[in-house]
Amino acid sequence: MSKKTLASLSASELTGKRAFVRVDFNVPVEKGAITDDTRIRAALPTIQDLTSKGAKVILASHFGRPKGVSDDLRLTPVAKRLSELLGQDVIKCDDCIGDEVAAKVAAMENGQVLLLENVRFYKEEEKNDPEFAQKLAANADLYVNDAFGTAHRAHASTEGVTKYLSPSVAGYLIEKELQYLENAIANPQRPLVAIIGGSKVSSKIGVIETLLEKCDKLIIGGGMIFTFYKARGLSVGSSLVEDDKIELARSLEAKAKEKGVTFLLPTDVVVADKFAPDANSQTVSIENIPDGWMGLDIGPDSIKVFQEALADCKSVIWNGPMGVFEFDKFAAGTEAVAHTLADIGKNGAITIIGGGDSVAAVEKVGLADQMSHISTGGGASLELLEGKVLPGIAALNEA
């Protein structure tokens, strides 16, 4: 790990110090109640380490995409849940800068936790406005970034504040994310298999190109398969196709052949007569997709082929579902992959779920705790796997 981490700071360096901690508490809420507190729990090791060492912990997060101040996007439910998880009252601010914050921070005792209001209530946050960043940093002595989900964004609370606070270090969650995701690419146990799904080739081009340089096998699923089929000259009915990416799909398949990477597309698909949970469906081989029908999942033969390809692997990176898993009728492919990864994990394979819908899928089937690592950042994990520099991490102090 090239960046300085919270783990490297001793109690004597933290006692009485005001730590500005960027977390990712952008959790799903329905009718004022949090429906999934995974992201809050993911930040607990960092918060608890700081409080146990006597720091005053000032937490900052975004929540949703507000246009100015919005009462339904306040972090009040988060403060309540965090208080329960920590077993102590979390002080809640109604702002993230200004006099109220200064007064509440000044009254804090060592080991107390304060949660600032949604930083995105200010448009200056996403613009990485230096003046706003300075105001955020004004009540703190050091900075800890533990919000991996926003590390690919250069915002005031993720990158700007590092110019005003020292040291600026990575929290335990970011440290873990980097260890798993960077190691998976730089130093994998082989064979390394990448499973890439999702609806569009265009959103995964970078990661497919990078992984073709690193992996031994590449499995493609989801809606993007139809662009590859069309590139092979097959008829795909009314399935989703990116016509402007057909040439690219052809070149990616050719590149895999040239690199000696086993390139696997589904052999059969479950097609539907409309995009709906109650659509009529049938399973057909990829050569026999009927006109007017659309592919919404991989078929049973493909599942078997993919399971055989995964049987001997030592490392797997999975990003993107195999089909429209939100509809139970078209979830079999995605769920089978999740179960297969849980099985090979029991035999010592490293299984990394790279954010986004794949995380929702393993959680839906109750297998999240059987994966080696579940990334908390969809976009951030994709960009890291692509080898891009993440501004929120680049800004931290070197180790």
N, C-alpha and C positions, 0 to 999 in steps of 0.2 A: 504494500500500500504506500503510494508515494506522497500521500497527504497526511498532515498532522491529524491525529484523532483524539477524541475525548478520552479514550482509554489511556492516553499518554499523559494526561493531566492529573496531578496528585491532589489530595485533599487540601494540602497547604496552599496550592495554587487556586483553589476554588472556594474555600471557606469565606463567607461574607461577600463573595463576588456576585455581581448581577449578570446572569447569563441570558442573553437574547437567543432563544432557540426557535428556529424555523421548523415547524412540523407540518405534516400534511393531514389535516383533519377534515378534508373534503369528503365527508361520509354521507351515505344515502339517508334521507330523513323523510318519513311520511307522517303527516298530521302531528308534527312536533316531536315524533319519537324516532330515534336512530334505529334503522333496520339492520345495520351491519357495522359493528364497531372495530373491525379488523385493523383499520388504519390507526385508531386510537391506541389499541393494544400494542401495535408495532412500535410505537414511540415510547412505551413504558420503560424499557431498559435504560434509555438515555435520561429520561426525566428522573427516574429513581436513583441513578448513579449520581446525578447532580445534587439532588436533595440530600442523599446520604452523606455527601461530602460537604454539606453546609452551604451550598450555593443558593442564591435567590433566583428562581427560575421564571423567566418571562417568556411565555409561549406566543408565537405568532403563526397564523395560518390563513389561507384563503378558504372560501366556502362558496361554491357555485360560481355563477358569472353575473354578479350584480351590475346594474347600471346605476351607480350611486348608492346611497344608503337604502337598504331594503330590509324591513323588519322580519320577513320570513327567511332571510339569509344571515341572521345573527347567529353567533356561536353559542348561544345560551344552552341548547340541549347538550352540546359537547362538554361544557363546563360541568354540567350535572353528572354526565356519564363518567367523566374523568375523575371527579371527586369520589365516585363510588369505587372506581378501579384503584385509585391511589390510597383510599382510606383516609383522606384528609380533604378539608374544604378548599376548593380551588377558587381563588379570588377572580371575579369576572369584571373586566372593564367594558364600558360602552363605546370606547374609541381605541385606536391603536397608537395615536400620537397626542401630544398636548398636555394640558395641566392636570386633567384627571389621572392620566397614566403616571405622570411624574409624582403626584401626591400618593397614589397607591403603591408605587414602587418604593418611595421613601419610607413608607410605613411597614414594609415587608420585614419579616424576621428570616434568619437563616433557615433554609429548608422549606420555605413556603413556595407555592406555585401560583402564578398569576396568568390568566389567559386574556390576551388582547382581543379586541373586536376584529372582524373580517378585514384583512388588509386591502382587499379589492373594493371596499367601499370608496377608496380613493383611486382615481384613474392613474395617478402618478405611480402606483405600484407596478402596473404592467409596462409603463413607459420607462421604468428604472430611473426615475427622476432623482438626481443627486440630493436635492434639498429634502425631499421626502425620505430618502434613505437615511440622511443625517438625523432627521427627526425620530425615525424608528430607533436609531442607534443611541440617541441622546441619553437614555436611561439605563444603559448597560455598560459592562466592562469588557465582555468577551462575546464571541458569536459561535453558536453550534448549529450546523445545518444537518437536519435529520429528515428532510423532506425530499426523498428520492423522486417522488412523483412529479416534482416541479424543478428538478435539478437541470433539466434541459432548457429551462427558460431563464433569461437574464432579466430578472425582475428586481425591484428595490430590496425586497426582503430575502431574496435568494443570492443576489450577486452584489448589489449596490452597498449594502451595510458592511461588507467585508473591508471596504475602504476606510471605515471609521472605527472598527473594532478589532482588537488584537489580544490574544490569538483568535483566529477564525479556524475552527476545526470541524471534522466530520463526526456526527453522532454514530451510535452503534448500528442503526438501521442502514445508513448509507455505507458504512464500512462493510457490513455483511453483503449488501447488494453488489458492491464493487468486487469483493472477494469471489463471489459465485460467478457473476457474469463475466468479469475479466478473465478469471481462470478458465472458464468454460471455453473461451476462445483462444487464449494464449497458451494454455497448458492442459489440454483436456486428457482425460483417460479415454483410450480408444477401444473399440470404434465409437466415434462421435456421430450421433444422428440428429439432424435438425428436422423438426416437423413444423411446417409453415402453412397456416390456414388463413381463413378470412375471405372477405368478398372480393377484394381488388388486388391485382398484381401491383398496381401503381403505388399502393401504400407500403408494399413490402419489397420493392426492387432492391433498395440499398442493403437490406438485411440478407436477401437471397444471394446477392452478388458477393457479399463479405463471407457468408457461410460456405459458399461454393469453394472458397479458397482454403477453408479450414476443416470441413466435415467429410466423413466417409460415405454417408448416405443422406439424401435429402428427400423427404416425404412431403408432397404437396396435397393439400385438401381445401375444402371450402369453395366459395363461388369462383375463386381465381382459376380453378382447374379448367373452366370452359374456354378461357382465352388460350390456354395451352393446347386444348383439344382442337380448337379452330385453327391454331397454327399448324397442327398436324393434318389439316384438311378434313376434319370430321364435322358432321352436322350436330349442332348442339340445341336444336329446338328453340325455345324462347328463354333459355338460360342466360344469366348475366355474362356479357362479354365486353371487354374493353378493346374495341377494334383498333384503336391507335397504339395498342401494346402487343399486337400479334407478332410483329417482327421481333420485338424484345423477348417475348416468350420463346420464340424459335431460337434466338441466340443464347438464352440462358440454358436451354436444354442441350444445345451444341457445346456450350462451355463445360457443362457437367460431364459430358462424354469425353471431352478433351482432357479434363482434370482427373478422369477415372473415378468420379463420384457416382455412386448408384443413385439414379434419379427415378423416383417412383411417383406415378400419378395413379389415381384410382382406376380399377378395371371395370367397375360397375357403379351405377348411381341410382339413388332413389329419386324418381321424378314426380312432379305434381302438376295438376292441371291449373293451379293458381297459387299465388303466394298467400297462404292462409293456413292456420293450424288444423282446419278440418278439410283441407283439400283432398281430392282423390289422389291416390299415389300408386306407383308400381315400380318395381326394380328392373332395370334394363342394363345391358352391357353398354359400354361407352360408344360402341359402333351403332347402337340402335335407339338413340334418343328420339322419340316421336316429335313430329312438328307440333308446335304450340304448347309443348310440355317443358317444364323447367326443372333442372336438377337442384335439389335442396339438401341432399346428404350423400355420403358415400355408401355403397352397398355392402352386403355381407362378404362377398368375395374379396373386395378391397380391404375390409377389416382384417381378414385372414392373412392377406399378403403383407399388410403393414405390421401385423403382430409378429409374423415370421421375421421381417426385417429388423424388428426391435429386439428380438429374443437374445441376441448375442452382444447388444451394445452396452457400453460402460458409462457413457454420458449422453444425455438427451436434453435438447433445448426445444421447448414447445411454445410457439406463439401463433395463436389464431385457431378457431374451431374448424371442425371438418364439415359442418353443415349448419343449418338454421336450428341450433340446439335449443333456442328459446321455445320452439314448438316441439312438444314431446314426441310427436310423430316423426320428426326429422333430427332427433338427438342421438340416435343409436351409434353413429360413427364417432362422434365426439366423446360420448360416454365410454365407448370401448377403448379408445386411446387412453383416457384417464385411468381406467382399470388396468390396462396393460402396463402403464408407467408405474402404478402402485405395485404391481407384481414384480417387475424387474428391479424396482427400488429395494424390495425385500432381499434381493440377491446381490445387493451392493452397488447397483448402478446409481449414478448421480442424475437426478431428475430436476430440471429447472423449468419452472413455468414462467414465461416471460411477459407477465402483465396482461391487462385488458381482458378480453372475453374468455381466454383460456383459464384465467383465474376463476371467473364466474362459473365456468364449466366444472372445474374440479371441486369447487365449493358446493355446487348444485348436487353432485353425486356423493358428497361427504367424504372426499378423499384428500382434502387439502393437507391434513396433518401427515399424510403418507408420502408427500413429495419432499425432496431434499431442500428445495428453496422455491418460494413463491414470491415473485417480484411485485412490489407495491406500485411500480410505475410502468404504465403501458408505453407511452411515448418515450419516456426516458430510457427504459430498458431496450426498446428497439434501436434508439440512437446510439446507445452504448455498444450494442451488438454490432451495429454498423461501423463502429470504430470512430464515431464522432466525438468531439470534445463537448462535455456538458458544462455550460458556463457556471452553474451553481457549485460544481466541484472544482473546476479549474481555478476559481477565485479563492479557494481555501489555502491556508499556509502549507508550504512544503514540509514534509516530515523532517 
